[in-house]
Amino acid sequence: MAKSKQLIIRASELFDGERLCGKRSVVVEDGKIVDVLSKALKADYEGIVTPAFIDPHSHIGMFRAGEPDGEQEGNDHIAQITPAHDPLDSVYFDDRTFQEAVAAGVLYSCIIPGSGNLFGGRAKVIRNFVRHRGEAEVLDFGYKMALGHNPRATTGWRGQRPNTRMGVYAMLEKEFDEVLRKLEKAELDQDRKYSELKEKSLSEEVFAERSEQLEREFSLTFTSDDMFLLDALSGNKTIKIHVHKEDDVLYLLHLKEKYDLKVSAEHCGAVHNIEIFRMLKKAGVPVVFGPLGGYDYKTELRHAYAENAGLLYKCGGLFGLMTDHPVIHASGLRESTRFFLHAGMKEEEALSLLTKRNAEIIGLGDYLGSIESGKVASLLVWDREPFHLAAKPTVVVAEGKVIS
């Protein structure tokens, strides 16, 4: 069998996801990085090399450039709790902002419904560089919830919609409690039926057939919405929870503890007390911070100071950086790091936010975000230092293929 052609990139400076490593030769084959060598090899391309950028919280393709507001598909007005909604079903890949994102080095986005509904639906990681949805999905990552102002500000939409946070949160916990009780009752019924079955003198074949029927009866107890809510409550997938104000962050921590949830805190823009960030760190909750530099258009953002980025950095927990596209365009992800650079973050750390840390936060740390043998070869070759104002990727490699 013929060996596939190698792609060789000579890095005049290599950022591997954590640190600057000096000159290296990166060898790519079959979409993967197969070697990173200090010796010089005859190269196809040369320049400063970094991993591709990843946006961990985006509505790209759902809020589309050049379309009227009534055409946006980020929020569904049908109900407050819609866990089965798949954001990929509302993405159009002819949105030009995909091309702009790729040109700026942002090759992946975690897309989510956004954020008018209490439980908006699912979270999926997609490729920004593909032609259509059939090529897009990388990972079915988790779910999206929203606390605070947004779900209580949608009383004009359909369905039951409380206008206070206490009403919204009571609705949420009622929904969680009811589906968990439904699960417990179904499990008790199933255990009783199994016990009765074991008391009968049945052949192995008949017992296996009846057991299969019981399993089917058990699964039919639940609606599709029930199944998605139970998946979220199982702790096997992350719930990305939109939250800005400190009081709502504390409620997020209450939810995590009460239901033993796996969560990330999305936004946290108005957290201006470092103790809140420390509490998130202690609870093992990663922060997906941002968007930074946008217009603070609602009351709950009145404490969304630029200096809050410095508090998060000083706290030292696991955090990444989002655009919340279209609030900040996906192509502006790199520029958002300036708020952390102003707070004293080193350039290598800022690059790590966009690459390795963002990959880890959305469950792709084993595949993306760093340049090492075995990782997916999604790489950027820069014409100058990446944080120079005029810097741009002159070569974009997406999963081993040169696309720009």
Secondary structure, DSSP 4 states (H G I P E B T S, - for coil): -PPPPPEEEEEEEEB-SSSB--SEEEEEETTEEEEEESS----SEEEEEEEPEEEEEE-BTTB-TTS-GGG--S--TT-SB-TT--GGGG--TT-THHHHHHHTTEEEEEE---SSSTEEEEEEEEETTSSSGGGTEEEEEEEEEE-THHHHT-TTSSS---SSHHHHHHHHHHHHHHHHHHHHHHHHHHHHHHHHHHTS---HHHHHHHHHHHHHHHHTTS-HHHHHHHHHHTTSSEEEEEE-SHHHHHHHHHHHHHHT--EEEEE-TT---HHHHHHHHHTT--EEE---SS---SGGGTT--TTHHHHHHHH---EEE--TTTTS-GGGTGGGGHHHHHTT--HHHHHHIIIIIHHHHTT-TTTSSS-STTSB--EEEESS-TTSTT--EEEEEETTEE--
